[in-house]
Amino acid sequence: MAPEMVLGENYNTQVDVWSLGVLLYSVVSGHMPFPATTQQELFTKIAVATFNFEHKEFHLVSDECKDLIKRCLVRDTK
């Protein structure tokens, strides 16, 4: 879920771009960008939209791919 959805805000097709960013992050690393043990923790992390590329798998990922992920996982699309 995109931050707008978690926060109950109006949203548009930009949430699909967010979803693609989450999928890309997961496919190239095998990890989720917002790991959490509870739904509340997950929603909080999504709302803040802070993630990193610290997993060792990202050492093999190109800077261009990481840049694309960063551009997809933007909290404020304006």
N, C-alpha and C positions, 0 to 999 in steps of 0.2 A: 504494500500500500504506500502510496505517495504521502508526503507530509500534509498536503491539503486535505486528503481524505481522512487521515488520522485526526486532524484538528477540526474536522467538520466544516471546512471552508468550501467555497465554490471552487470548482475545478473544471478543467477542460482537457483537451487531448494531450497536454503537456505531461499528464500523469503517465501516459504511455511511454514517453521518453524516459521518465524515472524508472519505470518497470524494466525497460531495456537496459538501463544502467545497472540495475540490480542483477539481472540475468547475466550480463556480460561479466560483471565482477565475479559472480559465482562460477561461471563456465571456465574462466581463465585461471581461477585460483583454487576452486573447490571449497571456498569459504563464503559465508554470507557477509555483506558489508556492515550489517548491524546485528552482531551476535547478541542474543539475550536468552535468559532462562525463563522469563515470564512475558506474557503479552503486554503488560504495562511497561516493563523495561524496554521491550521492543518498540512500542509506540513512542516512548520518550526519546529513544535514540533516533528513530526516524524523524520525529519532529525537529530535533536539533540538527540532524543531517550531518553528523560528523563521522567520518570513516577514515581509514588509512590503508596504506599499501605495505604494511609491515610483515605480512606473511612471506615466508621464504619463497613461495611460488611466484611472487611478483618480481623476483630478481630476474626471471626469465621472460617477463612481459615487457614489450616495447613501451617506450615513453609515449608513443602515439596512442597506443591502446589505453594506457593509464589516463592520458589527457581526455580521450573520448569518455571514459567512465566518469571523470571529474565533471565534464560538461553535461552529462546526463543526470548526475546526482546533485543537482542544484536545488537548494531549498526555495529560493525566490527567483522564479523564471523571468521576472521583469528586469 
